[in-house]
Amino acid sequence: MNGASKIGATSAMEAPYYFQFQVWGAGSKILSSSSKQIGAHQEYSTTHWSAPLKDKQGRISASPQVWFTPYFNH
């Protein structure tokens, strides 16, 4: 339990869009955050480092009407 969380997405869009990647802990606290533009039908993942907590979740947001497949592994 080293605090590493891998988070990513695969875009299903025909154009590039910006995505926001966040790892949240208990109490709705943002532990880490980053943003990245993902190209059409491209995949992106990143490793976020934070405290080695059991209760973590990944959140990915993008513009409305953007279709993507999320990925989170802590």
C-alpha positions as CSV (number, residue, x, y, z in Angstrom):
1,M,0.0,0.0,0.0
2,N,2.3,2.7,-1.3
3,G,-0.4,5.3,-2.1
4,A,-0.2,4.9,-5.9
5,S,-3.5,5.2,-7.8
6,K,-3.7,4.6,-11.5
7,I,-6.5,6.6,-13.2
8,G,-7.2,7.0,-16.9
9,A,-9.7,7.0,-19.7
10,T,-10.2,6.0,-23.3
11,S,-12.0,8.6,-25.4
12,A,-14.7,7.5,-27.8
13,M,-14.9,11.0,-29.4
14,E,-14.0,12.1,-32.9
15,A,-12.1,15.2,-31.7
16,P,-9.7,15.9,-28.8
17,Y,-11.2,16.9,-25.4
18,Y,-9.8,17.9,-22.0
19,F,-10.4,15.5,-19.1
20,Q,-9.9,16.2,-15.4
21,F,-8.6,13.3,-13.3
22,Q,-9.0,13.3,-9.5
23,V,-8.4,10.9,-6.7
24,W,-10.7,11.4,-3.7
25,G,-10.4,10.2,-0.1
26,A,-12.9,9.9,2.7
27,G,-14.9,13.0,3.5
28,S,-14.9,14.2,-0.2
29,K,-11.3,15.4,0.1
30,I,-9.4,15.7,-3.2
31,L,-6.0,14.0,-2.7
32,S,-4.6,14.7,-6.1
33,S,-5.7,16.2,-9.4
34,S,-4.5,16.6,-13.0
35,S,-5.9,17.5,-16.4
36,K,-5.0,16.2,-19.9
37,Q,-6.2,16.6,-23.4
38,I,-7.0,13.2,-24.9
39,G,-7.1,12.9,-28.7
40,A,-9.8,11.2,-30.8
41,H,-10.1,7.5,-29.8
42,Q,-6.9,7.7,-27.7
43,E,-6.2,6.2,-24.3
44,Y,-4.4,8.0,-21.4
45,S,-3.6,6.9,-17.9
46,T,-1.5,8.5,-15.1
47,T,-0.4,7.6,-11.6
48,H,-1.4,9.8,-8.7
49,W,0.4,9.6,-5.4
50,S,-1.3,10.2,-2.1
51,A,-1.6,8.6,1.3
52,P,-2.1,4.8,1.3
53,L,-5.8,4.9,2.1
54,K,-8.2,2.1,1.6
55,D,-11.2,4.4,1.0
56,K,-10.1,6.1,-2.3
57,Q,-12.0,6.6,-5.5
58,G,-11.2,8.0,-8.9
59,R,-13.3,10.7,-10.6
60,I,-13.0,11.7,-14.2
61,S,-14.8,14.6,-15.7
62,A,-15.0,16.1,-19.1
63,S,-17.2,18.4,-21.1
64,P,-20.9,17.5,-21.4
65,Q,-21.7,14.9,-24.1
66,V,-18.2,13.4,-24.1
67,W,-18.2,9.6,-24.2
68,F,-15.3,7.7,-22.6
69,T,-14.4,4.6,-20.7
70,P,-12.9,5.3,-17.2
71,Y,-10.2,3.3,-15.4
72,F,-9.2,3.4,-11.8
73,N,-7.0,1.1,-9.8
74,H,-5.8,1.8,-6.3
